[in-house]
């Protein structure tokens, strides 16, 4: 019930009921509505810009989770890319070298994708750059994996054709030396043990007790087994085919004769000090098409990476050879 208001009339000296004019009431109502509208609009603006609705809070959480997932995926791609790069290096620098075939050019391995509109569907989002970069990396990695897979298919075909080559390539040390108890004298310039002059040492010397077994380092045919070569004493030369030969010098005695077919790991003689030698050892050489190679590059079948690294360190130390 509305309150009744009265007004004193000075002319009639009486109280009269006061009725607010309709125009005033309309103005008051419009003023109230206008004020309420302004306050409401300000409240909406503040809420829209500074306060999150439950839906917006949920979407923000989802966005943060998505960004975190993108970062995790990028880290996984980093790890996968590192592993793939290692496989590519092994492919080019080990497998293809062994099989004597050309490496795959980086221009092919790292080639990009054509088409300017390939990632157009990712444009127009707040995280366009993030999504595009991740998609590009994924596509690039997928292509590299495909190329590497095809490369392994090709290598498998070559390996099947070159089984004989694989088994004939020198790939082990000429004496059992897995614990590296026989420190080698390496390939390169050394002091001659007798003449005391600097001379090029064309192989590796492994000191070992007299009578230690000497092994063929790859399949082949005995080409030489005698003491006729000056300085080598009793020595054996194996023709492995495909341009490879190996020489084993200063044996106390030989266990093979020319024409014998031998397998990798087969005993061909025993450590001695015959010929131009100062102590029992085996002098070992690897030749490729008549050119002397560093034998340390051909021990990949019987040493762990740690043992191989240790052998390199021992062989690189300045010393004099035994012959």
C-alpha positions as CSV (number, residue, x, y, z in Angstrom):
1,X,0.0,0.0,0.0
2,X,1.4,3.3,-1.1
3,X,2.0,6.1,1.4
4,X,-0.6,9.0,1.2
5,X,1.1,12.4,1.2
6,X,-0.4,15.8,2.1
7,X,0.5,19.4,1.3
8,X,-0.5,22.6,3.2
9,X,-2.3,25.1,1.1
10,X,-1.4,28.6,2.3
11,X,-4.3,30.1,0.5
12,X,-7.0,28.0,2.0
13,X,-5.1,27.3,5.1
14,X,-5.9,23.6,4.8
15,X,-4.1,20.3,4.1
16,X,-4.7,18.9,0.8
17,X,-3.9,15.4,-0.5
18,X,-0.8,15.6,-2.7
19,X,-0.9,13.7,-6.0
20,X,2.4,13.5,-8.0
21,X,1.8,14.5,-11.6
22,X,2.0,11.8,-14.3
23,X,4.7,13.6,-16.1
24,X,6.9,13.7,-13.0
25,X,6.3,10.1,-12.3
26,X,7.2,9.2,-15.9
27,X,10.4,11.2,-15.7
28,X,11.3,9.6,-12.4
29,X,10.7,6.1,-13.8
30,X,12.8,6.9,-16.9
31,X,15.6,8.3,-14.8
32,X,15.6,5.2,-12.7
33,X,15.7,3.0,-15.7
34,X,18.5,5.0,-17.3
35,X,20.6,4.9,-14.1
36,X,20.0,1.2,-13.8
37,X,20.9,0.7,-17.4
38,X,24.2,2.6,-17.0
39,X,25.1,0.7,-13.8
40,X,24.2,-2.6,-15.5
41,X,26.3,-1.8,-18.6
42,X,29.3,-0.8,-16.4
43,X,28.8,-4.0,-14.4
44,X,28.7,-6.1,-17.6
45,X,31.8,-4.5,-19.0
46,X,33.7,-5.0,-15.8
47,X,32.5,-8.6,-15.6
48,X,33.3,-9.3,-19.2
49,X,36.8,-7.9,-19.1
50,X,38.0,-8.8,-15.6
51,X,35.8,-11.7,-14.3
52,X,35.8,-15.1,-16.0
53,X,32.6,-17.1,-16.3
54,X,32.7,-20.8,-15.4
55,X,32.8,-21.6,-19.1
56,X,35.7,-19.2,-19.6
57,X,37.6,-20.7,-16.7
58,X,37.1,-24.2,-18.1
59,X,38.3,-23.1,-21.5
60,X,41.3,-21.4,-20.0
61,X,42.2,-24.6,-18.1
62,X,41.9,-26.6,-21.3
63,X,44.0,-24.1,-23.2
64,X,46.8,-24.3,-20.6
65,X,46.6,-28.1,-20.7
66,X,46.8,-27.9,-24.5
67,X,49.9,-25.6,-24.4
68,X,51.5,-27.9,-21.9
69,X,50.8,-30.9,-24.2
70,X,52.3,-29.0,-27.1
71,X,55.5,-28.5,-25.1
72,X,55.6,-32.2,-24.1
73,X,55.2,-33.2,-27.7
74,X,58.0,-30.8,-28.8
75,X,60.3,-32.4,-26.2
76,X,59.4,-35.9,-27.5
77,X,60.0,-34.7,-31.0
78,X,63.4,-33.4,-29.9
79,X,64.3,-36.9,-28.5
80,X,63.0,-38.7,-31.6
81,X,64.9,-36.3,-33.9
82,X,68.1,-37.0,-31.9
83,X,67.6,-40.7,-32.2
84,X,66.9,-40.4,-36.0
85,X,69.9,-38.2,-36.5
86,X,72.1,-40.9,-34.9
87,X,70.6,-43.5,-37.1
88,X,71.3,-41.3,-40.2
89,X,74.9,-40.8,-39.1
90,X,75.4,-44.6,-38.6
91,X,73.7,-45.2,-42.0
92,X,76.0,-42.7,-43.8
93,X,79.2,-43.2,-41.9
94,X,79.2,-46.9,-41.0
95,X,76.7,-49.1,-43.0
96,X,77.1,-47.4,-46.3
97,X,80.9,-47.2,-45.9
98,X,81.0,-50.9,-45.2
99,X,78.8,-51.7,-48.1
100,X,80.7,-49.2,-50.3
101,X,77.7,-47.2,-51.5
102,X,77.0,-43.5,-51.6
103,X,75.5,-41.7,-48.6
104,X,72.1,-40.0,-48.9
105,X,72.6,-36.2,-49.5
106,X,71.3,-33.9,-46.8
107,X,69.3,-32.1,-49.5
108,X,67.2,-35.2,-49.7
109,X,67.1,-36.0,-46.0
110,X,66.2,-32.5,-44.9
111,X,64.1,-31.5,-47.9
112,X,61.0,-29.5,-47.0
113,X,57.4,-29.8,-48.2
114,X,56.0,-27.9,-51.2
115,X,52.8,-25.8,-51.3
116,X,52.3,-22.5,-49.6
117,X,48.8,-23.5,-48.5
118,X,49.8,-26.7,-46.8
119,X,49.2,-25.2,-43.3
120,X,46.5,-22.7,-44.3
121,X,44.0,-24.5,-42.2
122,X,45.9,-23.6,-39.0
123,X,45.7,-19.9,-39.7
124,X,43.5,-17.5,-37.7
125,X,43.9,-19.1,-34.2
126,X,45.5,-17.6,-31.1
127,X,48.1,-20.4,-31.2
128,X,48.6,-20.6,-34.9
129,X,52.4,-20.3,-34.7
130,X,52.6,-23.0,-32.1
131,X,50.4,-25.4,-34.0
132,X,52.0,-24.7,-37.3
133,X,55.6,-25.2,-36.0
134,X,54.6,-28.5,-34.3
135,X,52.8,-29.8,-37.4
136,X,55.8,-28.9,-39.6
137,X,58.2,-30.7,-37.3
138,X,56.0,-33.7,-37.2
139,X,55.8,-33.8,-41.0
140,X,59.5,-33.3,-41.4
141,X,60.3,-36.1,-38.9
142,X,57.8,-38.4,-40.7
143,X,59.5,-37.7,-44.0
144,X,63.0,-38.4,-42.6
145,X,61.7,-41.6,-41.0
146,X,60.3,-42.7,-44.4
147,X,63.6,-41.9,-46.1
148,X,65.6,-43.8,-43.5
149,X,63.2,-46.8,-43.7
150,X,63.7,-46.9,-47.5
151,X,67.5,-46.6,-46.9
152,X,67.4,-49.6,-44.7
153,X,65.5,-51.5,-47.3
154,X,68.2,-50.6,-49.8
155,X,71.0,-51.6,-47.4
156,X,69.3,-54.9,-46.7
157,X,69.3,-55.7,-50.4
158,X,73.0,-54.7,-50.7
159,X,73.9,-56.8,-47.6
160,X,72.2,-59.8,-49.0
161,X,74.3,-59.4,-52.2
162,X,77.4,-58.8,-50.2
163,X,77.3,-61.5,-47.5
164,X,80.7,-62.6,-48.7
165,X,82.0,-59.0,-48.5
166,X,80.8,-58.6,-44.9
167,X,82.4,-61.8,-43.7
168,X,85.6,-61.1,-45.6
169,X,86.2,-57.5,-44.4
170,X,88.7,-57.5,-41.5
171,X,86.6,-56.8,-38.5
172,X,88.3,-58.1,-35.4
173,X,91.7,-57.8,-33.7
174,X,94.3,-60.5,-34.6
175,X,94.7,-61.6,-31.0
176,X,92.3,-62.0,-28.1
177,X,92.6,-58.6,-26.5
178,X,89.1,-57.7,-25.1
179,X,90.5,-56.6,-21.7
180,X,93.2,-54.6,-23.6
181,X,96.0,-56.2,-21.6
182,X,98.2,-56.0,-24.6
183,X,98.8,-52.2,-25.2
184,X,99.2,-51.6,-29.0
185,X,101.8,-49.5,-30.8
186,X,99.7,-47.6,-33.3
187,X,99.6,-46.7,-37.0
188,X,101.7,-43.7,-38.0
189,X,105.1,-42.2,-37.3
190,X,107.0,-44.0,-34.6
191,X,110.6,-44.3,-33.4
192,X,112.2,-47.4,-34.9
193,X,113.2,-49.7,-32.0
194,X,116.6,-50.7,-33.6
195,X,117.6,-47.7,-35.7
196,X,116.1,-45.1,-33.3
197,X,114.9,-43.0,-36.3
198,X,111.5,-41.7,-37.0
199,X,109.8,-44.0,-39.5
200,X,106.3,-44.6,-40.6
201,X,104.7,-47.6,-38.9
202,X,102.3,-49.1,-41.5
203,X,100.3,-51.3,-39.0
204,X,99.7,-52.0,-35.3
205,X,101.8,-54.0,-33.0
206,X,100.2,-56.0,-30.2
207,X,102.7,-57.2,-27.5
208,X,101.8,-60.7,-26.2
209,X,103.5,-63.8,-24.7
210,X,105.2,-66.0,-27.3
211,X,102.8,-68.7,-28.5
212,X,99.7,-66.6,-28.1
213,X,97.2,-67.5,-30.8
214,X,96.8,-65.3,-33.9
215,X,93.5,-65.2,-35.7
216,X,92.4,-64.4,-39.2
217,X,90.4,-61.1,-39.0
218,X,88.2,-62.0,-42.0
219,X,87.3,-64.8,-44.4
220,X,89.8,-65.3,-47.2
221,X,92.5,-67.4,-48.9
222,X,96.1,-67.6,-47.6
223,X,98.2,-65.8,-50.2
224,X,101.6,-66.0,-48.4
225,X,102.9,-68.1,-45.5
226,X,106.7,-67.9,-45.3
227,X,109.7,-65.9,-43.9
228,X,110.9,-64.4,-47.2
229,X,109.7,-60.8,-46.7
230,X,112.5,-58.7,-45.2
231,X,111.9,-57.7,-41.6
232,X,108.5,-59.6,-41.1
233,X,110.0,-63.0,-40.2
234,X,107.4,-65.7,-40.3
235,X,104.4,-64.0,-41.7
236,X,101.0,-64.7,-43.3
237,X,99.2,-62.6,-45.9
238,X,95.4,-63.3,-46.4
239,X,93.6,-62.2,-49.5
240,X,90.1,-61.4,-48.5
241,X,88.8,-60.3,-51.9
242,X,87.1,-57.1,-52.7
243,X,90.5,-55.4,-52.6
244,X,91.3,-56.3,-49.0
245,X,94.5,-58.1,-47.7
246,X,95.9,-58.4,-44.2
247,X,99.4,-59.2,-43.0
248,X,100.5,-60.8,-39.7
249,X,104.2,-60.7,-39.0
250,X,106.9,-62.0,-36.6
251,X,105.1,-65.3,-35.9
252,X,106.9,-68.0,-33.9
253,X,105.3,-70.5,-36.2
254,X,102.5,-70.6,-38.8
255,X,99.4,-72.8,-38.8
256,X,98.4,-72.4,-42.4
257,X,99.9,-72.7,-45.9
258,X,99.3,-70.9,-49.2
259,X,96.0,-71.7,-50.8
260,X,94.2,-72.6,-47.5
261,X,90.7,-71.1,-47.1
262,X,90.3,-69.6,-43.7
263,X,87.3,-68.1,-41.8
264,X,87.3,-65.1,-39.5
265,X,88.5,-66.1,-36.0
266,X,90.4,-69.2,-37.3
267,X,94.0,-69.7,-35.9
268,X,96.6,-69.0,-38.5
269,X,99.7,-68.8,-36.4
270,X,101.3,-67.9,-33.0
271,X,103.0,-64.8,-31.6
272,X,106.7,-64.8,-31.8
273,X,109.7,-62.4,-32.4
274,X,111.1,-63.6,-35.7
275,X,112.5,-61.2,-38.3
276,X,113.3,-57.6,-37.3
277,X,111.7,-57.6,-33.9
278,X,112.7,-56.6,-30.3
279,X,110.0,-58.6,-28.4
280,X,107.2,-61.1,-28.9
281,X,104.4,-59.4,-30.7
282,X,102.2,-59.6,-33.7
283,X,102.6,-56.9,-36.4
284,X,99.2,-56.4,-38.1
285,X,98.5,-54.5,-41.3
286,X,95.3,-53.9,-43.3
287,X,95.5,-53.0,-47.0
288,X,92.8,-51.8,-49.3
289,X,93.6,-51.9,-53.0
290,X,97.3,-52.0,-52.1
291,X,97.0,-48.9,-49.8
292,X,97.8,-49.4,-46.1
293,X,94.9,-48.5,-43.9
294,X,94.8,-47.7,-40.2
295,X,93.8,-51.1,-38.7
296,X,92.1,-49.4,-35.7
297,X,89.2,-48.6,-38.1
298,X,88.5,-52.3,-38.5
299,X,87.8,-53.6,-35.0
300,X,84.0,-52.9,-34.9
301,X,82.9,-56.5,-34.4
302,X,84.6,-57.5,-31.1
303,X,84.9,-54.4,-28.9
304,X,82.4,-52.4,-27.0
305,X,82.4,-48.6,-27.6
306,X,84.2,-48.1,-24.3
307,X,86.9,-50.7,-25.2
308,X,87.3,-49.2,-28.6
309,X,87.7,-45.7,-27.3
310,X,90.3,-47.0,-24.8
311,X,92.2,-48.8,-27.6
312,X,92.3,-45.5,-29.6
313,X,93.8,-43.7,-26.6
314,X,96.4,-46.4,-26.1
315,X,97.4,-46.5,-29.8
316,X,97.6,-42.7,-30.1
317,X,100.2,-42.4,-27.3
318,X,103.7,-41.6,-28.4
319,X,105.9,-44.7,-28.3
320,X,108.2,-46.8,-30.4
321,X,107.1,-49.9,-32.4
322,X,108.4,-53.4,-31.8
323,X,109.7,-53.7,-35.3
